[in-house]
Amino acid sequence: IAIIALTQVGAMALWFSASAVVPSLVAEYALSPTMQAALTSAVQAGFVAGCLVSAFFGLADRLDPRRFIAAAALVGAGANALLLAIDPTTAAAPLLRFVTGVAMAGVYPVGMKLASTWAKGDMGLMVGILVGALTLGSATPHLFNLLAGGVDWRIPVALSSASAAGAALLIGFAAIGPAKAPAPRFDPRAVLATWRDVPLRLANLGYLGHMWELYAMWAWIVVFLHASFALTLPQDAASALAKLGAFATVAAGAIGCVAAGYLADRVGRTAITIASMSVSGTCAVVVGLLYGGPPALVIAVCIIWGISIVADSAQFSASIAELADPTRVGTMLTVQTAMGFTLTLLTIHLMPVWINALGWGFAFAPLAIGPALGVWAMARLRAH
């Protein structure tokens, strides 16, 4: 599990390697808001495309997960590294981010499937560790960017690629757990079970509510913090503190993932997801009201938001792993993530619209709609 988790940390650093350096790219190339959003949303689109292909052919259940993860991490590392050789203002940049997203479809859901083979009464904790690792991996570009001092955006991008290449080598030392089910036959109709089966459908609806909020916050929190701190601090200090705050906000989610996994195995997944979404939805409404306020208070609320916003994520996946046909767990997890990340394409691009229309004071508030619907779905699943 430790090896699988470290692999996730290393490979998933690719996810936000471009969006984490957006402030530097804006300063050097004057990127438009549309291009800024495209650098993040292209990854989501590629991930969805990769997941759909993987789910259709049942690759997560039919291939050796270790080789699948290694190959995907290497492809992603290469595509990310090519950003250093092209003009980031051209269409080539979102295209390379799309390829990176396709590669991540072979890392994240497959890693959860591999971790689930080691579960024995602690599925929530096993998957929680993996999603916690993903969260750390998503946060690391902000740290790379901070350490680079914002002088050259190429450094965090290069570090992310090196990290993913290392992950590709590391996964070869992992093993498949004793709970591995036999490889199923090819059946593209199997994906329909995600909606036909009532418990699976409710778990997926809860996940969609969660995803409505998560990646829009992760993608835009550094921009929000920079804008907020710039009102009260010198520009250099505001930039550095925003990067540190964004790293702390996203990375803190790893604590929530592991703690929620431990508790969910004992008190129930529906109880934990309902509590988590209630807190995160509240933070989405409150954080904007603190815009321009004391930086310490803003970061404190963001960290609470960061912990709660992703604490429930693993439990939706653990629910699917427990409720699905054992031979199709990888496919069901892949379909779930494909649906969730399709939704993130919408909210990531809606954020600039909300910022312009509502200002930073209320721009995050519409994200609370997702947790509210997610609470309803999980309450229905609890009653089922």
C-alpha positions, 0 to 999 in steps of 0.5 A: 500500500505504501508503494502504491500510495507513493506512486500516486503522489509521484504520478499525480503531480502531473495533474496540476503541474500547469495550473499551479504555474498559471500566475507565472505564465500570466506574468510572462505570456499574458495568458487570457482567462480562457487559456488559463482555464483550458490548461486545467480543463484539458487535463479533465477532458483527457482523463474522461476520454481515457476513462471511457476507453478504459471502461469500454474495454475493461482495461482496469480489470483485464490488464496487470495494474502495475504495468498499466500504471507504469506505462501511463505514468511514463506517457504522462511524464513525456507529455508534460515535459514537452510543455517545456519545448512549445509556446504555452500560448498556442493550442499545443499546450492544452493538447499536451495537457489533454494527453496528460489527462488520458495518461492519468486515467491509467493511474488514479482508478487503476491505483484504487483498484490495486489498493482494493485487492489488499482490503480486508474489512478496511476498504475505506482506509485502503482507498482513503490512503490512495486518495490522500496520496492523490491529494498530496500529488495534486498539491505538490506543484504548488510547492514546486512553484513556491520553491522555484520562487516564481522565477521560472515556471519551467522548474516545477513542470520539469520536477513534475515530469521527473516525479512521474517517471520515478513513480513509473519505476516504483510501481514495479515493486508493488504486488497485487493483493489476495483479493484480486478477482479473475479477469472478466470477459469483454462486455462493454454493456457492463458499464450500464450497471453504474446507473441501473443498480440503485445503490451504485446509482446513489453512490455515483450521484453523491460522488457527482455532487462532491466533484461539482465542488472539488476541482473548481476549488483546487484549480482556482484557490491559488488565484483567489488567495493571490487576489485576496492577499494582494489587497493587504500585502506587497505583491511578492509577499502576496504571491509567495503566501498564496502559493504556500496557502494553496499547497496547504489547502490542497495537501491538508485534504490528505489528512481528511482522506485517511481520517475519514477512511478510518472512521467510515469503516467504523461508523459508515460511509454515508455518515462520513460523506454527509458530514464532510459535504456539509462542512465543505459546502458551508466553507464554499459560502463563507470563504468568499466573505473573508476576501481581503481579510486577515491572511491567517484567517483566510488560510485557516478557513481554506485549510478546513475547506481543503480537509473536508472537500476531499475527505469524502472522495475515497468513500464514494469509491470505496462504496463502489468497490464494495457494491459492484461485481468483484470482477468489475470493480476496476471498470466501475471505478473508472466509469465513476471517475469519468462521470465525475471529471466530466462534471468538473469541466463545467465548473472549472469553466464556470468559475471565471463567469462567476468571478466576473458576475459575482466578484470573489466575495460570492464566486465560490458560493455556487459550488455549494449546490453540489454538496447539498445534492450529494448529501441528499443522495447519500441520505437516500443510500443510507435509507436504502 
